[in-house]
Amino acid sequence: MPLLPESDPERPAPLVLIAETWRQQRFALQTQLEGAGYRVLSASSGQQALDLCAAEPPAIVLYDSLMEDVGPADFCARLRRTKGNAHCYVIALLPRDADGAPGASLAEGGDDFISKPIAAPELLARVQSGMRIIDLKAAQRESREDLQETLEHLRAAQSAIDRDLIEARKLQHAIGGQGHRNFGTLDVSSLLQSAAHIGGDLVGVFPVNSRCAGFYAIDVSGHGVTAALLTARLSAMLSPSLDQNVALRISEWGLYEARGPVELAKYLNHLMTADFDIDSYFTMVYGLADMVTGEIRLVQAGHPHPLVMRSDGRIEKIGRGGMPIGLIEDACYEEIKLTLAQGERLLIVSDGLIEAEAPSGGELGDDGLRRMVEDNAHLSGETLLARLRDRVMDFSGFYQNDDISALLIEFGDL
């Protein structure tokens, strides 16, 4: 019974090339293979076999190891350099009782061997085994090609995403990034450095009226697109544009006035827990600064403790922590009041600075940040924020695992 595996009826039968010195042996092998359903070509010399392979690449070559004009090693090397024959399966035909010949045939580039005299069942079994290996390797090559094509598509998609994220990062920094603004007696400096293309930190300031300015520092949980989109939404809600800013409302006199810090925190918490169908939350410090008196009212909602840099060199940590926005419905918040004298400053940082980790382990922590602030208290504005960022990056071995943001409010003369 033929041993040729079941194949696609539209696919031609596999081609086997017999390169054998003796005509009788070629005829016997050809008869057995054709009876099993294979197409067969035969050659009496190595060169003739190579010419036939160049004309039509066979699936399997049966090659006489005693062929005089082209030795087995040379034949295999030349065959695999011939177009279409790189994956041809070569079975060496070995003389009887040839010591060491099986190992030598494989070392010379062959894939299998048969010792003469050749019995029909062994011949067909070896050829069928070769066909299974050929089909398996072909399937592997096809899978690799499909995988490579998929990877190329993914690389192209990733490149497009990266370009979009880079532009989104530019936009995010433009919306609430680093910079400096002056409001009479108030100088407000801000810093934003994302750990990824886009981040979840946001800092900003906006005017309320001629003597009051609002400021905020926000850290949305996570670092991905969801965090960035929520950050963008919050940025729009705290926009300097008066008719869009939820921190402002119109008084009974038809003028804009600021919501109290606690009132805004409750409003945003209700919005996150009742209206936004997402699992994210954010920490925040939001406050109002009086440009005339230096009085500041603020709310701390899970954000790191703000630091007050007094004129006598003291550094005060304020606040009791508070509950992040969006975690618990009906969360309670408290208002914190303080007053800045001339030359005094309020510093608000994100946990990206406080939780920076040293390569050897251990966080910078509140005490580490306080020491850095004390060491650089002679600096001011954006220069101070940049120095703190650089010191933190140096502490962490220039590895940033979280967004870094900071807001510095300085009270001075008109």
RACORDA-V900877 format. One record per helix or strand of 3 or more residues. SS is the DSSP state (helix for helix, strand for strand). FROM is the first residue (numbers start at 0). TO is the last residue. If there is no record, write none. Layout:
BEGIN
{{SS;FROM;TO} {SS;FROM;TO}}
END
This chain:
BEGIN
{{strand;14;18} {helix;22;34} {strand;38;42} {helix;45;54} {strand;59;63} {helix;71;80} {strand;88;93} {helix;100;106} {strand;111;114} {helix;119;175} {strand;178;182} {strand;185;192} {strand;200;208} {strand;211;219} {helix;224;236} {strand;247;249} {strand;255;257} {helix;260;274} {strand;281;289} {strand;294;301} {strand;306;308} {strand;314;316} {strand;334;338} {strand;344;348} {helix;350;353} {helix;364;374} {helix;380;394} {strand;403;410}}
END
